[in-house]
């Protein structure tokens, strides 16, 4: 019991980590006054069952550690439910097994106690706890015993600043630690950089290098560093799956308690030998992996290696001579030049830090957590984010979530893709519906609760358009949606308003986070991993999208314009007589305004709905090429090249779905394709350029552009299909080098196609097969362009050969 004589206080902060320990919830906060721990005592895990199943589930005498209470909530089938309260996770797991054995459904059983406590109070990232300080306090992390909590917005003038460190280990091939680099800044903005390295002496040691006698001393020095500097956030590159997993294994070998968390807590994993971000437990500290979060923010790179990303974003790479063989070079530096290894180590840390800064990635992480209520640092988890947003509103509407999805094997169709009209065009307008699927959800009131209540109303089921005077909006596959207080459309309305505000304030991380969350809502409803999945929901979104795209096309073509292609939310319009329309940009804006007005009137007249569909003028391509399917006269889909003039009047090319944007084509193929289309659009010599390329290729002048690069997604022995060129090359690399490490998951395989097939660049025995590159790389990307010029790559090569 805490001392009631201690006064109640308010503590505001940002939630770093959340845990359920025994009968307590533990929240670690970053506050304006420093880190703090909050304990919510007597916490119970909660799930629900049908009231009629309660007796069978609990028996005549209640299970130990479980209590029940009838609630004013029902299932989607209008069956009353009872809440089950568990004193701890052990009693919850025990009753879950009983429910499974008896075939009794538990509702919302996957929601953990530390998460439910927050989302039921609409708390996401920033929180205010009211409670009393524990009488005996740790100096570094004081503890508050909380009595209640509520959401808050932190005062911008006292914004919580976070201490961040970029961490990176260097090690031997067997995993033994050589050094650890630490680069970042404290909550007050003080920078720090340090490398702790095993060694007795070093020539000209940099001031940031600390030498320790052995690996155990390195780990203990690292723990001391964390205790002294106390960072809130750890960033890195594969920092969980490599660095922290490696540290954990080495500490285990050396029998060192890995007290890396706050208040002396140990780093641990929820599942043995599964070193993934979702299984990591590190109380009081958030760990962010640069690779995962760049992908979450929808950044795209040919390779997500630190070297590649740093080169592209920062114009700087790793401080080492041979990145492909860095393991050997690192071992050599450790033996012979510790100062150089320290420089390499701290440079890797700095590159990660600068990538986070360049992309504003930390702000994106914060905004995503603030919007969804997901744990800070939890990547992915779209279904959990949906539940966090939706469940508290659902409960207040009188329902609990379903236990399983309704649909089983009935899938909704995908987005609408129109047949294309292939060819070379001038003046193509690209018109996009802004956030089409979220707009459909909001406009047509598509909502899990709304579907349940709409079907109950049962009015005009399946009748489209005859909607006057009733309380539902028709969907597809027999869906009807209630007009009464829908949840999901209101959530989207709130997110849309926040995104517009973020745009006005030039808050790019917030705008991007909202865009990704809004666009994920349809995907969640279409996923069998979501308990709200119902084909009627997903189909009412996608099939409505089909209808909208078809109707928009009809309206545009009624104006004597030609629609050459459409895909999901984009419509491509050909202006065949630019002199007739005058200012093309002004014409395009007038066109989208007229279409938007047509939709407003149509939805008001036919459905009595407000329209949130918004067609936008995206781009004017001065030149545009829509290819045919290979070996066919039929137009392709999701593949095109467009060109537009930039402000400096230079030509900018946009490739969609072409080889140019695919990393499994050789650098030469991508370079040639880009140049061919540039020449086509700029009306420069195409045939002469291709002839030069063919000659240079056959003379061996382009060999460095023929190398394919691809990473192994698993160990080579785990591939069932061994025919993939990069798997073949990896196998040969292992055989010819005698080093099996080259066949491990994540290894980058660089190979050439030789007359013997795919061979690793490092151990090339066969001659390069130039004919392969002509037939399989250059010809396929050249023929679509050459067909416009009434020739083919074979004809071009044949004529060239006849001149030799």
Secondary structure, 3 states (H helix, E strand, C coil): CCCCCCCCEEEEEEEEEEEEECCEEEEEEEECCEEEEEEECCCCEEEEEEHHHHHHHHCCCCCCCEEEEEEEEECCCCCEEEEEEECCHHHHHHHHHHHHHHCCCCECCCCCHHHHHHHCCCCCCEEEEEEEECCCCCCCCEEEEEEEEEECCCCHHHCCCCCEEEEEEEECCCCCEEEEEEEEECCCCCEEEEEEEECCCCCCCCCCEEEECCHHHHHHHHHHHHHHHCCCEEEECCHHHHHHHHHHHHHHHCCCCCCCCHHHCCCEECCCCCCCHHHEECCCCEEEEHHHHHHHCCCCCCCCCHHHHHHHHHCCCCCCCCHHHHHHHHHHHHHHCHHHHHHHHHHHHHHHHHHHHHHCHHHHHHHHHHHHCCCCCCCCCHHHHHHHHHHHHHHHCCECCCCCCCCCCCCCCCCCECCCCCEEEEEEEEEEECCHHHHHHHHCCCCHHHHHHHHHHCCCCCCCCCCCCCCEEECCCCCEEECCCCCHHHHHHHHHHHHHHHHHCCCHHHHHHHHHHHHHHHHHHCCCCCCCCCHHHHHHHHHHHHHHHHHHHHHHHCCCCEEEEEECCEEEEECCCHHHHCCHHHHHHHHHHHHHHHHHHHHHHHHCCCCCCCEEEEEEEEEEEECECCCCCCECCCCEEEEEECCCCCEEEEEECCHHHCCCCCHHHHHHHHHHHHHHHHCCCCHHHHHHHHHHHHCCCCHHHCCEEEECCCCHHHCCCCCCHHHHHHHHHHHHHCCHHHHCCCCEEEEEEECCEEEEHHHCCCCECHHHHHHHHHHHHHHHHHHHCCCCHHHHHHHHHHCC
